[in-house]
Amino acid sequence: MMNFKKTSIFKRSSGEPETVQAVEAQGGVLAVWGSPGSGKTVTAVKLAKHLASQKKNVILLLCDMTAPMLPCICPPTNLECDRSLGSIFAAQHIPVNLIKHNLTTHKKLSHLTVLGLRKGENEYTYASCTKEQAEELLAGLREIAPYVVVDCSSYIANDILSAVALMEADSVLRLANCDLKSVSYFSSQLPLLKGLSWDEDKQYKTAANIKPMQAADRIGQVLGSVAFQLPYSAELEEQYLAGNLLDDLAMKDSRAFRKEIERICKEVF
């Protein structure tokens, strides 16, 4: 069976192994989390797209069940099939084959598969996700692909899948806008994670949607030290509004954002 990291909390079965791709030296599970409006989905999608463009097999898990993001990342005609994350939670236990059956492959990015709720679905469309199911799902995703990017929702108190992903991920990209609302959000939400398996050493604080007038000293005053800085891009905002987040970023104003996405992939995985 594939083994991402020797220190992983997930134990590999000693049963008959499936036929899988060769083990890669790097990889793991990255949870993208942050304050509302900080660009979690945009960042998660662009990270997954970059990895897929490098011919690395990656799964993008979209956790938000209040506003399903699967219809927002690309036109439905670009996806191979019409399957849903929610179907998985109907099973008491989640084997790898069930996960594989519900993965949606992108037609133009063969190394990228996506798992999320479909348009019109919500948290009540299917059975609710339990902690055990969330753990089994993440363990199964690790076995299927060497790279897993999890787009967590902001409301972790009511989202078991996102909360478990934050606990079990190898790394967490913690996004915040350079404003007091983001500071207030984290001062409200971080106490919910205290006492759990919350490893602050695996977190990468990231300033997002940085406007030209927000200089480094301003970012430091509001957010403190950050590992990455994702600048605002008008082209990126247009892709988000049009539901074309898997398109390439070609404009000059997106160059700095592209470079930072590349740097995150290189340093985090």
C-alpha positions in Angstrom: 0.0 0.0 0.0 1.1 3.6 -0.5 2.7 5.3 2.5 3.0 9.1 2.4 4.8 9.7 5.6 6.2 7.3 8.1 4.8 9.4 10.9 1.3 9.4 9.6 -1.4 8.6 12.2 -3.1 6.3 9.6 -2.0 2.7 9.8 -1.8 0.8 6.5 -3.7 -2.5 6.2 -1.6 -5.6 6.0 -4.1 -7.1 3.7 -3.8 -7.8 0.0 -2.6 -4.5 -1.6 -4.4 -2.9 -4.6 -2.6 -2.0 -7.8 -1.6 1.6 -7.3 0.9 4.1 -8.7 4.5 4.2 -7.6 5.1 5.8 -4.2 6.3 9.4 -4.5 8.9 10.8 -2.2 6.8 13.8 -1.3 3.1 14.4 -0.9 0.5 14.4 1.8 -2.7 16.1 2.9 -2.9 19.9 2.9 -5.9 21.6 4.5 -6.7 25.1 3.3 -8.6 27.0 6.0 -9.3 30.6 6.9 -11.7 33.4 7.6 -14.8 34.0 5.5 -13.9 35.6 2.2 -10.2 35.0 2.5 -10.0 32.9 -0.7 -9.9 29.4 0.6 -11.5 27.8 -2.4 -9.6 29.9 -4.9 -6.3 29.0 -3.3 -7.1 25.3 -2.9 -8.2 25.0 -6.5 -5.1 26.8 -7.8 -2.8 24.6 -5.7 -4.5 21.5 -7.0 -4.4 22.7 -10.5 -0.6 23.5 -10.2 0.1 20.0 -8.9 -2.0 18.4 -11.7 -0.2 20.5 -14.3 3.0 19.0 -12.9 1.6 15.6 -13.7 1.1 14.8 -10.0 -2.0 12.9 -9.1 -4.1 15.1 -6.8 -7.5 15.0 -5.2 -9.4 18.2 -4.4 -11.8 17.7 -1.5 -14.5 20.5 -1.3 -15.9 20.4 2.2 -18.4 23.3 2.2 -21.9 21.9 2.4 -23.6 25.3 2.9 -22.5 26.6 -0.4 -21.3 23.7 -2.6 -18.2 24.8 -4.5 -18.1 22.0 -7.1 -20.3 24.0 -9.5 -18.2 27.1 -8.9 -14.7 25.9 -10.0 -15.4 24.9 -13.6 -18.3 24.3 -16.1 -20.0 21.0 -15.5 -19.2 20.0 -19.1 -15.5 19.8 -18.1 -16.2 17.0 -15.6 -16.3 13.4 -16.5 -19.3 12.4 -14.4 -21.9 13.8 -12.0 -21.2 12.3 -8.6 -21.4 13.6 -5.1 -19.4 13.7 -1.8 -22.7 13.2 0.0 -23.3 9.7 -1.4 -20.3 8.4 0.5 -21.8 9.2 3.9 -24.7 6.9 3.3 -22.4 4.0 4.1 -21.6 3.2 7.7 -18.0 2.5 6.8 -16.1 4.1 3.9 -13.9 1.7 1.9 -11.5 3.0 -0.7 -13.6 1.6 -3.6 -16.6 3.6 -2.5 -14.5 6.8 -2.6 -13.1 6.0 -6.0 -16.6 5.4 -7.4 -17.6 9.0 -6.3 -14.5 10.8 -7.5 -15.0 13.2 -10.5 -12.2 13.5 -13.0 -11.5 16.7 -15.0 -11.5 16.1 -18.7 -8.6 18.3 -19.5 -6.6 17.8 -16.3 -6.3 14.0 -16.2 -4.2 14.1 -13.0 -6.9 16.0 -11.0 -10.0 14.4 -9.4 -12.6 16.3 -7.4 -14.9 15.4 -4.6 -17.7 17.7 -3.4 -21.4 18.4 -3.2 -23.3 19.0 -6.5 -25.4 22.1 -7.3 -28.6 22.3 -5.3 -27.4 19.9 -2.6 -26.9 20.8 1.0 -26.0 19.4 4.4 -29.5 17.8 4.7 -29.5 16.1 1.3 -27.6 13.2 2.6 -26.9 11.5 6.0 -24.6 13.7 8.2 -20.9 12.9 8.3 -19.6 11.4 11.5 -16.1 11.8 12.9 -15.3 8.2 12.1 -16.5 8.6 8.5 -14.4 11.7 8.1 -11.3 9.9 9.4 -12.0 7.0 7.0 -12.5 9.3 4.1 -9.2 11.1 4.6 -7.4 7.8 5.1 -8.9 6.5 1.9 -7.9 9.6 0.0 -4.3 9.2 1.1 -4.3 5.7 -0.4 -5.8 6.8 -3.7 -3.5 9.8 -4.5 -0.2 11.1 -3.2 -1.5 14.7 -3.0 -4.7 15.7 -1.3 -5.9 19.3 -1.1 -8.8 19.9 1.3 -10.9 23.1 0.9 -12.2 23.5 4.5 -15.2 25.7 5.3 -14.8 28.5 7.8 -17.6 27.2 10.1 -15.7 24.4 11.7 -18.0 24.1 14.8 -20.7 22.8 12.5 -18.6 21.1 9.9 -17.2 17.8 11.2 -15.4 17.0 7.9 -13.5 20.3 7.9 -12.7 20.0 11.6 -11.3 16.5 11.2 -9.3 17.6 8.2 -7.6 20.3 10.3 -6.7 17.6 12.8 -5.5 15.0 10.4 -3.8 17.0 7.7 0.0 17.0 7.4 -0.1 20.7 6.9 -2.6 23.6 7.2 -2.6 26.7 5.1 -4.3 29.3 7.3 -5.6 32.2 5.2 -6.5 35.6 6.5 -7.3 38.9 4.9 -5.3 41.9 6.2 -8.2 43.3 8.2 -9.7 43.2 11.7 -12.5 40.9 10.7 -10.0 38.1 10.0 -8.3 38.8 13.3 -11.7 38.6 15.1 -12.6 35.4 13.3 -9.4 33.5 14.5 -9.7 34.9 18.0 -13.2 33.3 18.0 -12.5 30.0 16.3 -9.0 29.0 17.4 -10.2 28.3 21.0 -12.5 25.6 19.6 -9.4 23.7 18.5 -7.5 23.9 21.8 -7.3 20.6 23.6 -7.7 18.7 20.3 -4.9 17.3 18.2 -4.1 20.8 16.9 -0.5 21.0 15.9 0.5 24.6 15.5 3.8 23.6 14.0 2.2 22.3 10.9 0.4 25.6 10.1 1.4 28.2 7.5 0.0 31.6 8.2 -0.9 33.2 4.8 -2.0 36.7 4.0 -4.5 36.6 1.2 -6.0 39.1 -1.2 -3.3 41.6 -0.5 -4.0 45.0 -2.2 -1.2 47.2 -3.5 -1.7 49.7 -0.6 -1.2 47.0 2.0 2.5 47.1 2.6 4.5 44.5 4.5 4.5 46.6 7.7 0.7 46.9 7.5 0.4 43.1 7.2 2.7 42.6 10.1 0.7 45.0 12.3 -2.6 43.2 11.6 -1.7 39.5 11.1 1.8 39.2 12.6 4.4 37.2 10.8 3.2 35.2 7.8 4.8 32.5 5.7 3.2 33.4 2.4 1.5 36.4 0.8 -1.1 35.9 -1.9 -1.6 39.2 -3.8 -5.0 40.3 -5.2 -5.5 39.6 -8.9 -8.3 41.1 -11.0 -8.0 38.2 -13.4 -8.4 35.7 -10.6 -11.5 37.5 -9.3 -13.0 37.3 -12.8 -12.4 33.6 -12.9 -14.0 33.1 -9.5 -17.1 35.1 -10.5 -17.4 33.2 -13.8 -16.8 29.8 -12.3 -13.6 29.1 -14.3 -11.1 28.7 -11.5 -9.4 25.8 -13.3 -8.5 28.0 -16.2 -4.9 29.3 -16.6 -3.9 32.7 -15.2 -2.3 34.5 -18.1 -2.4 38.2 -17.3 0.5 40.2 -16.0 -1.3 41.2 -12.8 -1.5 37.4 -11.9 2.2 36.7 -12.1 2.9 37.3 -8.4 0.0 35.1 -7.4 1.2 32.3 -9.7 4.7 32.4 -8.3 3.4 32.3 -4.7 1.2 29.3 -5.5 4.3 27.5 -6.9 6.3 28.4 -3.8 3.6 27.1 -1.5 3.5 23.7 -3.4 7.3 23.5 -3.2 7.7 24.3 0.4 4.6 22.7 1.9 4.6 19.3 0.1 
